[in-house]
Amino acid sequence: MKFKLTLFSLLSISIATASAQSTDSLMLRKIYDEELVNGQCYQNLHYLCKNIGQRLSGSANAQKAVDWSKKLMESYGFDRVFLQEAMVTHWVRGEKEVGKIIDGEKQIPVAIAALGGSVATPAGGLSASVIEVHSLGELKDLGEAAIKGKIVFFNRPFDPRFIETGSAYGTAGDQRFAGAAAAAKFGAVGVIVRSLTESIDNYPHTGTTRYDADGVKIPAAAISTMAANQLSNMLRLKKLPVIKFYFKQSCQLLPDVLSYNVVGEIKGSENPNKYIIVGGHLDSWDLAEGAHDDGTGVMQSVEVLRILNATGYKPKNTIRAVFFMDEESGGKGGAKYAELAKANNEEHIAAIETDEGGFTPRGFSFVDASPAFLKGINKNWSTLLAPYESDRLVAGGGGSDIEHLKATRPGIVLIGFRPDSQRYFDIHHTPNDVFENVNKRELELGAASMASLIYLIDQHGLNF
Amino acid sequence: MKFKLTLFSLLSISIATASAQSTDSLMLRKIYDEELVNGQCYQNLHYLCKNIGQRLSGSANAQKAVDWSKKLMESYGFDRVFLQEAMVTHWVRGEKEVGKIIDGEKQIPVAIAALGGSVATPAGGLSASVIEVHSLGELKDLGEAAIKGKIVFFNRPFDPRFIETGSAYGTAGDQRFAGAAAAAKFGAVGVIVRSLTESIDNYPHTGTTRYDADGVKIPAAAISTMAANQLSNMLRLKKLPVIKFYFKQSCQLLPDVLSYNVVGEIKGSENPNKYIIVGGHLDSWDLAEGAHDDGTGVMQSVEVLRILNATGYKPKNTIRAVFFMDEESGGKGGAKYAELAKANNEEHIAAIETDEGGFTPRGFSFVDASPAFLKGINKNWSTLLAPYESDRLVAGGGGSDIEHLKATRPGIVLIGFRPDSQRYFDIHHTPNDVFENVNKRELELGAASMASLIYLIDQHGLNF
């Protein structure tokens, strides 16, 4: 592109700043101006990623992140900053994992990473024939005779036809989440799972797996999509027993440890015991810096409060930024937050979760939204949000940290922040989830879009 | 994010595939499925970037790109593939430029790049005192006495408050585009221009500058935003004459050379002489691979035809993919295309230009669109495009290559493809405009969105 004056966009900005005189549109413009000119979330994220780094639940680094986050919130002069104690998951990866495809005498090293929550292999590693499957259902069709003593290789790829990649993740995810538990029932000795991404790369994408409480626990690892394709090709070309897989991992689940959610709030001037919250999770996986997952989410959450303060806005209801602990490993911080909200009779009006990356905002999804609600909210607010291109207000998920709040109050509205989804699973849960892959403006626009929605909810409620 | 089944998106896909039975919605789903499953534009772009590389207008590499593009189109079996001769701009950069801030005895090297079309400095370089300005208007206020014999440093930054970065580019762009011509009138001996980006980086962002035909031509270069900030700080701290700037560049404008637009078409079954075209520019700047500018645009354009063929669609009107030559340096390919369209009495219904990067599509802008047109097109088509999140149909720019078509036919609709704009000016016209900064799915979604729009125009016209 050479040179062009995009008249329409200039028009939009002037409409929002001058012509449309409503208080709401002026306030939204003020929010965006504050963030795009004076935004601090990008530099805060830099500190979190580069000076603290990975923040695996239960780790010393997670504690460092808690301490720093509390100080950060205090530095902004919010009305109240506090920690909520929670006993959280403490899983450790141990030594770097080793994975190999064994083809007779040939041993081909491949990129693997233990799944979060997985048990270790025997100290010398585990070697067995491989059986490739594409669904949990296929295990039943094959039966114990075919599976017993083998390593089950779950290899169903992402379906590229979904427009939002979160849907591809959702439909492929049972392999990682429930594959080990399911395969163990048929006598499998281990599980390797194709990384949950459409990208063909050589990074294992980690993430949790869950065992049945009373079931056999077998070790489980993610394998890169490139290695998965290679293994699958080799299995297709050779008879099954010729190809074996070897892996070694020393991860273990330790007893829960004390950790904290970090909470900052601006007290409501009219309804101090009514809450609108925005949050993400402070813990991360341990393979990188947890930049998009979910450093961007927590730094946007605190930024929402900073923006509202900076614009001089005095909310009617109490606005909170919540940094949840242990989202990745067990979700115990989110559960604790809801438990305390109920115990303290805090009336939560709405909760926004930002945990889909710090990409350009597209809009918000509302949990269990009725057609009437969607019609009402779109009619009233989409025109206000349209100049900022964050006006896709749809039914959909909220997020796993806020979902516990559902039980605290019938009327609560749970909301998911929806950024553009195309790049998220390229880096999700991999060594590539680093600060360098976050764009400053995209991050800031997300923070401003959430500050705008919170302002609108605070002013007008959500009774559509 | 841990694990989530995004019900809404699954719902969208099922609506588009099953429930909504209209021919149009089924065809759009077919287009997206074809592209997301069998897309070829990413691998084609890889070839263009890595096996050919930069394609500066008039260069040997531009000719290589023409030859390969023609072969590529022929390999897809389109009804007709042909070249259009055009005499195009032939500017050459010469030796790598040298730029220095001179502070007494101290010489600080800084990153600069000659602006396209600029003349050279004297062979030994040019050294002069610097005067910093922030607008073309400021030159007049300062007057010849203050400017004569100096290097004018245009340093107005991007305005971060624009939501779409193209608007910031548009409002800052006159410094680069017209700064040298304007400064020359007041006796300046050279011009350096702050790179047109919000990003604070150390890359010069090149691009054209235009001289007045009868004016004095002074050398002009882009300076990185980091170096611009440094120079500005030094000028603020010290008295003006102490700080000088030195630069040396050996670029020159050679006589126009013969080159080509590359055109592929699928013949219309009902109206073979009515045309709907989609195009981008094949030439690029010479600092990198022209990946987003505009390798993505040309590879998407040919992909639109490939998709339509692959789905078995027989268009009523002739559909063309056009690779324009010389967009960056002079725009002569675009002018030639329009000239031939008029001379050959080709009735162009609509033209889409894709030259804002291969990022996630947001929608389309329509040149000189009336409120009635926008209302009509949104009412009829935005619901069809919404499942693909490419439904922002607004008034706005088309693009500099297709704008020449305006004169060929009163009713023609000029359309700009509008991808997400946040990351474009981070890499625009820099050494960072490489294949690695293109996301496969984002690129493919753009191609599918344009194939969808072309299908709808072909079926229903644009008489809103």
Interface residues (C-beta under 8 A of the other chain):
Chain A: M1 K2 F3 K4 L5 T6 L7 F8 S9 L10 L11 S12 I13 Y32 D33 L36 V37 P160 R161 F162 I163 E164 T165 G166 S167 Y169 G170 T171 G173 R176 F177 E198 S199 G207 T208 D293 D294 E327 E328 G331 D355 E356 G357 T360 R362 S365 P387 Y388 E389 R392 V394 A395 G396 G397 G399 S400 D420 Q422 R423 Y424 D426 H428 N439 K440 R441 E442 L445
Chain B: M1 K2 F3 K4 L5 T6 L7 F8 S9 L10 L11 S12 I13 Y32 D33 L36 V37 P160 R161 F162 I163 E164 T165 G166 S167 Y169 G170 T171 G173 R176 F177 E198 S199 G207 T208 D293 D294 E327 E328 G331 D355 E356 G357 T360 R362 S365 P387 Y388 E389 R392 V394 A395 G396 G397 G399 S400 D420 Q422 R423 Y424 D426 H428 N439 K440 R441 E442 L445
